[in-house]
Amino acid sequence: MSLHIYGGPAAAKKDRTTDPIDFLRQIRNENLKLSHAAMRKVFVEAARNEPDCIDAALEYYFDNHLKALDRLDAKEQQTLDVEPVKRQRTKIEKQIVKKYVQKAYSIMLENVRLAVTGKLLLESTFADCAKEGGWLTRLAAKGKPREIVGKKLTKAQILALIPK
């Protein structure tokens, strides 16, 4: 196999005369029957003997990969900039849902009647709640038997006792 390297060692010292593309083209044209891996091996071996080719290839690699890194970093930064906005929206949406759920519980609370007495919960006594049983026994423990639930506790305090 004959391999002609543009410029040669003496010319390489003066100025760069080896163009890596032409260098690769020459190796490809002289070794068309080789596989990709074998051609790479021939190219690397020949380039090791040609400092100008190595310098040019390293400069090309540096320039292109530095640009690629800049693009990747910019893309990652853009992704990082977008994520907090998504979290913030989700947090706001959760706050809105929570507000409406609390409003719904509050409306429901105003209409809850005890099965034992038939009275509205907010108009019932703590003794009535104790007779009812279930979670209302926890509510009954929050006041004296003759006290009215709606006058002693706020809706928020009552809602906190309801099992979720």
C-alpha positions as CSV (number, residue, x, y, z in Angstrom):
1,M,0.0,0.0,0.0
2,S,1.4,3.4,-0.9
3,L,0.4,6.3,1.2
4,H,1.2,9.8,0.1
5,I,0.9,12.4,2.8
6,Y,0.6,16.0,1.6
7,G,3.6,18.2,2.5
8,G,5.7,15.6,4.4
9,P,7.6,16.1,7.7
10,A,9.8,19.0,6.5
11,A,6.8,21.0,5.2
12,A,4.9,20.4,8.4
13,K,7.4,22.3,10.4
14,K,7.1,25.4,8.2
15,D,3.3,25.7,8.0
16,R,0.3,23.5,7.9
17,T,0.1,21.9,4.5
18,T,-1.9,18.8,5.5
19,D,-5.6,19.2,5.2
20,P,-7.3,16.4,7.3
21,I,-10.2,16.1,4.8
22,D,-7.8,15.6,1.9
23,F,-5.8,13.3,4.0
24,L,-8.8,11.2,4.8
25,R,-10.0,11.3,1.2
26,Q,-6.7,10.0,0.0
27,I,-6.7,7.1,2.6
28,R,-10.3,6.2,1.6
29,N,-9.5,6.2,-2.1
30,E,-6.4,4.1,-1.6
31,N,-8.2,1.6,0.6
32,L,-11.7,1.3,-0.8
33,K,-12.0,-2.4,0.0
34,L,-11.3,-2.0,3.7
35,S,-14.0,-2.1,6.3
36,H,-14.9,1.1,8.3
37,A,-12.9,-0.2,11.3
38,A,-9.9,-1.2,9.3
39,M,-9.9,2.2,7.4
40,R,-10.0,4.0,10.7
41,K,-7.0,2.1,11.9
42,V,-5.1,3.0,8.8
43,F,-6.1,6.7,9.1
44,V,-5.0,6.8,12.8
45,E,-1.7,5.2,12.1
46,A,-0.9,7.5,9.2
47,A,-2.1,10.6,11.1
48,R,0.3,9.7,14.0
49,N,3.1,10.4,11.6
50,E,1.7,13.7,10.4
51,P,1.7,16.4,13.2
52,D,-0.1,18.9,11.0
53,C,-2.9,16.5,10.5
54,I,-3.2,15.8,14.2
55,D,-3.2,19.5,15.0
56,A,-5.8,20.3,12.4
57,A,-8.0,17.3,13.5
58,L,-7.7,18.4,17.2
59,E,-8.6,22.0,16.4
60,Y,-11.6,20.8,14.3
61,Y,-12.7,18.5,17.1
62,F,-12.3,21.3,19.7
63,D,-14.2,24.0,17.7
64,N,-17.1,21.7,16.8
65,H,-17.4,20.0,20.2
66,L,-17.1,23.3,22.1
67,K,-20.0,24.7,20.1
68,A,-22.0,21.5,20.7
69,L,-21.3,21.8,24.5
70,D,-22.5,25.4,24.4
71,R,-25.7,24.3,22.7
72,L,-26.3,21.4,25.2
73,D,-25.6,23.7,28.1
74,A,-28.1,26.3,26.8
75,K,-30.7,23.6,26.2
76,E,-30.2,22.2,29.8
77,Q,-30.4,25.7,31.2
78,Q,-33.6,26.3,29.3
79,T,-35.0,23.1,30.7
80,L,-34.0,24.2,34.2
81,D,-35.6,27.6,33.7
82,V,-38.9,26.0,32.7
83,E,-39.2,23.5,35.5
84,P,-39.8,26.0,38.4
85,V,-42.7,27.5,36.4
86,K,-44.3,24.1,36.0
87,R,-44.0,23.5,39.8
88,Q,-45.4,26.9,40.5
89,R,-48.4,26.3,38.3
90,T,-49.0,23.0,40.0
91,K,-48.7,24.6,43.4
92,I,-51.2,27.3,42.4
93,E,-53.6,24.7,41.0
94,K,-53.4,22.7,44.2
95,Q,-54.2,25.8,46.2
96,I,-57.2,26.5,44.1
97,V,-58.5,22.9,44.4
98,K,-57.9,22.9,48.1
99,K,-59.9,26.2,48.4
100,Y,-62.9,24.7,46.5
101,V,-62.7,21.4,48.5
102,Q,-62.8,23.4,51.8
103,K,-65.7,25.4,50.5
104,A,-67.5,22.2,49.5
105,Y,-66.9,20.7,53.0
106,S,-68.1,23.9,54.6
107,I,-71.4,23.8,52.6
108,M,-71.7,20.1,53.4
109,L,-71.1,20.7,57.1
110,E,-74.0,23.2,57.2
111,N,-76.3,20.5,55.9
112,V,-75.2,17.5,57.9
113,R,-78.0,16.1,60.2
114,L,-77.5,13.7,63.0
115,A,-79.4,10.4,62.5
116,V,-80.2,10.1,66.2
117,T,-81.8,13.5,66.8
118,G,-82.4,14.8,63.2
119,K,-80.9,18.1,64.2
120,L,-78.2,19.9,62.0
121,L,-74.7,19.1,63.3
122,L,-73.9,22.8,63.9
123,E,-77.1,23.1,66.0
124,S,-76.5,19.9,68.0
125,T,-75.0,19.5,71.4
126,F,-71.8,17.6,72.1
127,A,-73.9,15.0,73.9
128,D,-75.9,14.4,70.7
129,C,-72.6,13.8,68.9
130,A,-71.5,11.3,71.5
131,K,-74.8,9.3,71.0
132,E,-74.2,9.3,67.2
133,G,-70.8,7.5,67.5
134,G,-68.1,7.2,64.8
135,W,-66.0,10.2,64.2
136,L,-68.5,12.3,66.0
137,T,-67.3,10.9,69.3
138,R,-64.0,12.7,68.7
139,L,-66.0,15.8,68.1
140,A,-68.0,15.2,71.3
141,A,-64.8,15.2,73.4
142,K,-64.1,18.8,72.3
143,G,-66.8,20.4,74.4
144,K,-69.2,20.0,77.4
145,P,-72.3,17.9,76.8
146,R,-74.8,20.8,76.8
147,E,-72.7,23.1,74.6
148,I,-73.8,23.7,71.0
149,V,-71.2,22.5,68.4
150,G,-71.6,25.4,66.1
151,K,-71.1,28.0,68.9
152,K,-68.1,26.3,70.5
153,L,-66.1,25.2,67.4
154,T,-65.4,26.8,64.0
155,K,-66.1,25.0,60.8
156,A,-62.4,24.6,60.3
157,Q,-62.0,22.9,63.7
158,I,-64.8,20.5,62.9
159,L,-63.5,19.8,59.4
160,A,-60.1,18.9,60.9
161,L,-61.8,16.1,62.9
162,I,-63.4,14.5,59.8
163,P,-61.5,11.5,58.6
164,K,-60.1,12.0,55.2
